[in-house]
């Protein structure tokens, strides 16, 4: 499992570095990177600096540095302003818009959680007037423009903590203040990330090449089209019968690939879909 964080500031990163026990990567590269690798779990964080171009460059840098896995969880963590939301609230972005280009992304909200969700606009200069009832930051669009190309979009999320509003202006923000905001929310944030990782693990299990695939193609000749159908059928098997091994011997009477696909499809069509989540 691979988990990657992108923050603009070291103050935003500090609580994550402590929680996930990350160590500074050496030698230093274009951006500060902190990481922790085990056989089962790789976690890394990059500090981009302020602004959309920096966030995009740091995200691309981390993606290249960590071997470019296609199913990693990517999370942009930082602060944001809002007209009315309470300072200190953790909010998940359900829409990310680049104010300069008006390009938007819509992070899929696939998890059940109690956190608020809100649209987020990325601006080139700090927003102090909050003209719309949305969050404002300076990095998310840069992050999302790259991270959305690096993994499935369900696994690419932006989590913002409200740092300023009309009653608490951005002029009062400093490093210690930002660090406290993240520390106060680290357990809530980590729980959200854990749920996201669990979802990604299940997605990977369902979409992995089924073990029985090689046995089938060695026993019968499948055209390229038939191979794709076989993969789909075997993935259906993994969803409908996750605890039952697909035994190739059950199809030994089939004379060719077409009969295998027909028999396998008929069997799966009769299986009821179970809704357990």
Beta strands, then each sheet from edge to edge (+ up, - down):
strand 1: 2-7
strand 2: 23-24
strand 3: 32-37
strand 4: 42-47
strand 5: 73-82
strand 6: 90-98
strand 7: 104-105
strand 8: 116-122
strand 9: 135-137
strand 10: 156-164
sheet 1: 2+ 3- 4+ 1+ 5+ 9- 8- 6- 7+
sheet 2: 2+ 3- 4+ 1+ 5+ 10+
end
